[in-house]
Amino acid sequence: MQIKILILTLFIAINVSAQEGTPPDKVRFHVSLGHYPASLAVPTFSTIHPGINTGATLRWNNSPRHQFFQSGNLGYFYHRDLQHAVQLFTEVGYNLKFENGFAITPLALGGGYVMSIADVTSLDWNATTQQYEVNKNAVRHNWMISVGASMSWETDLILIYNRKTTFFIDYRLQVQGVFIKENIPILPYSPVRIGLSFPMQENIRGYMQKKSFFKD
């Protein structure tokens, strides 16, 4: 169900971006690398838990300063001796953008699905043989909740396919459950991510005018 909702959201976003008169950054592609420590609120860096997040963000309104958005995200992170986690989730939030290209997102809130693949030996009780057996396909299907904030900077010093690039840093508090029903019902982690985004629609006219390719 979560996959269908995300695909539908991205389909609507791409169609909206193709409509005449919409801002070129109505829909943006984003990708980031991050550290996903299993900690509550305060990230720890004693051991690095790598992860990646990618997806698309749809801006719902056309205000250049006060922007409301929704994102669709596909992510992965790894905790040694704990799990490989694949995330599929959406977030909604508010972005305040300044004239110098800086912007802050004081709140982004969302949730979705996590496929958790155990990175430890898992044993299941076999009632027929009255013995524990190794489960070679220990997969959990969990829900997740995500809340956090971001800072970003948009610049035309680096262009990707003639599009301005935005560099950002994210902080999130994410909760995954039900992780282990008997003793770990929920698992909190506090990812810190650094990444970039750019519009999926090219503003070629504005780019050519700015660079003055054609002169009288």
C-alpha positions as CSV (number, residue, x, y, z in Angstrom):
1,M,0.0,0.0,0.0
2,Q,2.8,2.4,0.9
3,I,4.5,1.8,-2.5
4,K,1.3,2.6,-4.4
5,I,0.8,5.9,-2.5
6,L,4.4,6.9,-3.1
7,I,4.2,6.1,-6.9
8,L,0.9,8.0,-7.1
9,T,2.5,11.0,-5.4
10,L,5.5,11.1,-7.7
11,F,3.2,10.7,-10.8
12,I,1.1,13.7,-9.7
13,A,4.3,15.7,-9.0
14,I,5.8,15.1,-12.4
15,N,2.5,16.0,-14.2
16,V,2.2,19.2,-12.2
17,S,5.8,20.2,-13.0
18,A,5.0,19.8,-16.7
19,Q,2.1,22.3,-16.7
20,E,2.8,25.6,-18.4
21,G,3.3,28.5,-16.0
22,T,4.5,26.4,-13.0
23,P,7.9,27.3,-11.4
24,P,10.8,25.3,-12.7
25,D,11.6,24.1,-9.2
26,K,8.1,22.8,-8.5
27,V,9.5,19.3,-8.4
28,R,13.0,18.6,-7.3
29,F,15.2,15.5,-7.2
30,H,17.3,14.9,-4.0
31,V,20.0,12.6,-2.9
32,S,21.9,12.5,0.4
33,L,24.4,10.4,2.3
34,G,24.1,10.1,6.1
35,H,25.0,8.6,9.4
36,Y,22.1,6.7,11.1
37,P,23.0,6.1,14.8
38,A,20.6,4.1,17.0
39,S,20.1,6.9,19.5
40,L,17.3,9.0,20.8
41,A,17.4,12.6,19.7
42,V,21.2,13.2,20.1
43,P,23.3,11.6,17.4
44,T,26.4,9.7,18.5
45,F,29.5,9.2,16.3
46,S,31.4,6.5,18.1
47,T,30.6,4.1,15.3
48,I,29.5,5.1,11.8
49,H,26.3,3.6,10.5
50,P,26.1,4.6,6.8
51,G,23.0,5.3,4.8
52,I,21.6,6.9,1.6
53,N,18.4,8.6,0.9
54,T,16.9,9.7,-2.5
55,G,13.6,10.8,-3.9
56,A,11.6,13.7,-5.2
57,T,10.0,16.7,-3.5
58,L,6.9,18.5,-4.7
59,R,6.3,22.2,-3.7
60,W,2.5,22.7,-3.3
61,N,2.4,26.5,-3.6
62,N,4.2,29.1,-5.8
63,S,5.4,31.5,-3.1
64,P,9.1,32.2,-3.5
65,R,9.5,32.7,0.3
66,H,7.0,30.6,2.2
67,Q,6.9,27.1,0.7
68,F,4.9,24.0,1.6
69,F,6.2,20.7,0.3
70,Q,5.8,16.9,0.3
71,S,8.6,14.5,-0.5
72,G,8.7,10.8,-1.5
73,N,11.8,9.0,-0.2
74,L,13.6,5.7,-0.7
75,G,16.4,5.1,1.7
76,Y,18.8,2.5,3.0
77,F,21.0,2.2,6.0
78,Y,23.2,-0.4,7.7
79,H,23.7,-1.2,11.3
80,R,26.4,-3.9,11.8
81,D,25.2,-6.8,13.9
82,L,21.7,-5.4,13.9
83,Q,20.0,-4.8,10.5
84,H,19.9,-3.7,6.9
85,A,17.0,-1.3,6.6
86,V,15.2,-0.2,3.4
87,Q,12.9,2.8,4.0
88,L,10.0,3.9,1.9
89,F,8.3,7.0,3.3
90,T,6.8,10.4,2.7
91,E,7.2,13.7,4.6
92,V,5.4,17.1,4.6
93,G,6.9,20.3,5.8
94,Y,7.4,24.1,5.6
95,N,10.4,25.8,4.0
96,L,11.4,29.4,4.6
97,K,13.6,30.8,1.8
98,F,15.7,33.9,1.9
99,E,16.8,36.1,-1.0
100,N,20.5,35.1,-0.6
101,G,19.7,31.5,-1.4
102,F,19.7,30.2,2.2
103,A,16.6,28.4,3.5
104,I,15.5,26.6,6.7
105,T,12.9,23.9,7.2
106,P,11.9,24.2,10.9
107,L,9.7,21.1,10.7
108,A,9.3,18.1,8.4
109,L,6.9,15.3,9.5
110,G,6.1,12.0,8.0
111,G,6.2,8.3,8.1
112,G,6.1,5.1,6.1
113,Y,7.4,1.6,5.8
114,V,10.7,-0.2,6.7
115,M,11.9,-3.6,5.5
116,S,14.3,-4.8,8.1
117,I,16.7,-7.6,7.3
118,A,18.5,-9.0,10.3
119,D,22.3,-8.8,10.4
120,V,22.6,-11.4,13.2
121,T,21.9,-15.1,13.4
122,S,18.1,-15.5,14.0
123,L,16.7,-18.7,15.5
124,D,13.1,-20.0,15.2
125,W,11.6,-22.7,17.3
126,N,10.4,-25.7,15.2
127,A,7.5,-27.3,17.1
128,T,7.8,-30.5,15.0
129,T,11.4,-31.2,15.7
130,Q,11.4,-29.5,19.1
131,Q,14.6,-27.7,18.1
132,Y,15.7,-24.2,17.2
133,E,16.5,-23.7,13.5
134,V,18.5,-20.9,11.8
135,N,16.2,-18.5,10.0
136,K,18.1,-17.5,6.8
137,N,15.5,-15.0,5.7
138,A,14.8,-13.0,8.8
139,V,12.9,-10.1,7.5
140,R,10.6,-7.8,9.5
141,H,8.0,-5.4,8.0
142,N,7.9,-2.4,10.2
143,W,6.3,1.1,10.3
144,M,8.3,4.3,10.8
145,I,7.7,7.8,12.0
146,S,10.0,10.7,11.0
147,V,10.3,14.3,12.3
148,G,13.1,16.8,11.9
149,A,14.5,20.0,10.4
150,S,16.9,21.1,7.6
151,M,19.1,23.9,6.4
152,S,20.0,24.5,2.7
153,W,21.8,26.9,0.3
154,E,20.9,27.3,-3.4
155,T,23.6,28.4,-5.8
156,D,24.2,28.8,-9.5
157,L,28.0,28.3,-9.0
158,I,27.4,24.7,-9.7
159,L,24.8,23.8,-12.4
160,I,23.4,20.3,-13.1
161,Y,21.9,20.2,-16.6
162,N,21.6,24.0,-16.5
163,R,19.8,23.9,-13.1
164,K,20.7,25.5,-9.9
165,T,22.0,23.2,-7.2
166,T,20.8,23.3,-3.6
167,F,23.1,21.8,-0.9
168,F,21.4,20.8,2.4
169,I,21.9,19.2,5.7
170,D,19.1,17.3,7.4
171,Y,18.5,16.1,11.0
172,R,15.8,13.6,11.7
173,L,14.5,11.7,14.7
174,Q,13.0,8.4,13.3
175,V,11.2,5.6,15.2
176,Q,10.9,2.1,13.8
177,G,8.5,-0.5,15.1
178,V,7.6,-3.1,16.0
179,F,11.3,-4.1,15.9
180,I,11.3,-7.1,18.4
181,K,7.9,-7.5,20.0
182,E,9.3,-9.3,23.2
183,N,12.0,-6.9,24.3
184,I,12.6,-4.0,21.7
185,P,9.2,-2.8,20.5
186,I,10.5,0.4,19.0
187,L,14.0,1.4,17.7
188,P,14.8,5.1,17.6
189,Y,17.6,6.5,15.5
190,S,18.8,10.1,14.7
191,P,20.2,10.3,11.1
192,V,22.2,13.3,10.0
193,R,22.4,13.6,6.2
194,I,24.3,15.8,3.8
195,G,23.1,16.1,0.2
196,L,22.0,18.0,-2.8
197,S,18.9,18.7,-4.9
198,F,18.0,20.2,-8.2
199,P,14.8,20.9,-10.2
200,M,13.5,18.2,-12.5
201,Q,12.3,20.8,-15.0
202,E,15.0,22.8,-16.8
203,N,14.8,26.6,-16.8
204,I,16.8,26.9,-20.0
205,R,15.5,30.3,-21.0
206,G,16.5,31.9,-17.7
207,Y,19.9,30.2,-17.8
208,M,20.7,31.5,-21.3
209,Q,19.6,35.0,-20.5
210,K,21.7,35.0,-17.3
211,K,24.8,33.8,-19.2
212,S,24.1,36.1,-22.2
213,F,24.8,33.4,-24.9
214,F,23.1,35.5,-27.5
215,K,23.8,39.2,-27.9
216,D,22.5,41.8,-30.3
